[in-house]
Amino acid sequence: MSEGVLLGDIGGTHSRFALLGDNGRPAEARSFQNDDVGSIQDVIAQYLQATGATPAEAVLAVAAAVTGPEIALTNRDWRFRLNDLQARFGLARIRVVNDFEAQAWALPLLGGDDLQHIGGPAAMAPGPKVVLGPGTGLGVAALVPTNRGWFAVATEAGHVSFGPATGDEEEVFARLRRSSQASAEFVLSGPGLERLHLALHPGAASLTAAAIVAAARSSDATALATTQLFVRLLGRFAGDMALVFKATGGVYVTGGVAQGLSDHFDIGRFRHAFEAHPPYATLLAQVPTNVIIRRQPGLLGCAALAQQGRVG
């Protein structure tokens, strides 16, 4: 007999699944490399086979704009229809949300051990919260207080136009624009870190994002220059998003690239760029910023949605 709730966080590179535990938190979490499977149906089937679970409901977070019954991932050639998933896996109800909307729902559930403070007041403050993160792409969502509780706002803010703000960035962005119009995601993502490295160091060998981060941790000068510029640009974009939502409740940075840099995060460089938004530097100085170091926060957000009875 089918029972329980399947939780899923499907990104461009990884898919993560869990079951809703008796404590309202994800249980039996597992992660899969998307390159190893052919479709979302295949990866769900692998998880269910591995755990023996037969869920009756599902809450899935996907790296895509959720606008109707057919969903196409933004950074992977996967497409599916909700009714097809329901039929194949015998689900009575299913809810699909943007992956960063799920991360926004997780924010009130995060504790001190889940966060690395990177500037501003240490205490949590009331007001809207923003979560953003560079990974395969660049996601952004907000959690806004209302008279009925929290309300999550999914966005496609990672695709806004993005450009230089200081003289030393002009030539770097000129090189970036030779291949494409620069959006925030084009620069502030895993592939963006690789593009930024080549634009900052013309003629350098092409490196993966992981290799750049590893080299920076080993104090390689060129990699350090790349990650320092990346952190500065990420701080500026985070400040932009804080102003868009007047995020007095804090800005939370997540995603594989930011978490990879967490031990080597230049807080001063990030906060200077975050606050350098005249005439609102004083306002932004009062906004706390944190890196989410908890593993799989998207699954926690899916669990929060399931607990709220939002499946369906």
Helices and strands as residue ranges (DSSP letters): E 5-10, E 14-20, E 26-33, G 34-36, H 40-51, E 57-62, E 70-72, E 79-81, H 82-89, E 93-98, H 99-106, G 107-109, G 112-114, E 115-117, E 129-134, E 138-146, E 149-154, G 157-159, G 167-169, H 170-177, H 184-187, H 190-200, H 209-217, H 221-245, E 251-253, H 256-260, G 262-264, H 267-275, H 281-285, E 289-292, H 297-307
